[in-house]
């Protein structure tokens, strides 16, 4: 079951800061890095059970 992806203002700011840092080194790499961050984030709601399952503590 797919979920909705909602970017928080803090998350968007983090992506912008990462892009600004990478941009200092290469305009070409900043496009790749930003694209990878967004595509990975968009993949998660489509596959909510991806990754290892950890038992809940408590």
N, C-alpha and C positions, 0 to 999 in steps of 0.2 A: 504494500500500500504506500503510495507516494505521499509525502508530507510537503508542506509549504515552507519555502526558504524565505526568511525575513532577516535582512541585514540590519543589525543594530548600528546606531551612529558611531559607536566605538569601533565596531568591526570595519566599517567603511573608512574611518580615520586611520586605522591600522594599515589597511591595504594601501591607502594613499601615502602613508609614511614609508612603507616598504618600497613602493614604486619610486618615491622621491629619492630614497637611498640608492636603489639600483640604477636609477637614471643618471646619477653622478658618474657611473662607470660606463654605461652604454645605453643609448636610446633603443638599440636593437634588443638587448636583453630585457629591458623594462617591459616591452610588449609581451615577450614570452612569459616572464614571471607573473605579470598581472593577469594574463590570459589563463595561465595554469591555476592560479589561486581561485579565480572565478569559476572555471570549469570544474575544479575539484569540489568547491562549495556547492555548485548546482547538482553535482552527482550524488551527494550525500542524501538529500531528501528522496531521491528516486530509489535509493538502496539503503533504507534505514537500518537494516540488520547486518550491514557490512562490518567487518572487523571482528575481533574476538569478543566473546561474551564473558563478562566477569560476574561472579555471584555477588549479590548485594550483601553488605556487611550490616550487622545490626541485630 
